[in-house]
């Protein structure tokens, strides 16, 4: 149940949130909002893969 929830959330993240890896953004120059989005996507992705 928990894994399915995170898989659905990961799918929604891919559709809605921007992908910074495609834009080749430098993490040292990223804004606080961009770092928060990167962290959120990382958290959801790791939970969906477990």
N, C-alpha and C positions, 0 to 999 in steps of 0.2 A: 504494500500500500504506500509506504513512504517513498520507495524507489520510483514508483509510477508517478507520484506527485512531482518529484524532482525532474523526471524525464519530461513531463508536460511543461513544467516551468522552464526548463532548458530550451524547449522548442519555442515557447513564447519569447524568451530572451533573444533567440536567434532572429526572430521575425521583427521585434520591436527595437531592441537596443543596437546601437552602432557597433561595428566591428573595427576596433582600433588596430588590429594586426594587419588588416588590408591597407590601412592608411599609413602604416609604418611609423606610428607615433613613438616618440622618444619618451620613456617613462620618467626621466629626470626633468623633462620640460612639460609634463602633463599637469593639467589643472586638478584641483581637489575633486571636482565632479567626475572628471575622466578617471581618476584613480579609484573613486568609489564605484563607478560602473565596472571597471576592470576587476575589482575585488569581488563585487557581487556576481559577475559572470563566472569567475573562478570558483567561488563557493558553490554555486548551483551546479556547475559542471562536475566538480569532484564528487558531489553528493549523488548525482545522477549516474555516475560511472561505478560507484561502489556496489 
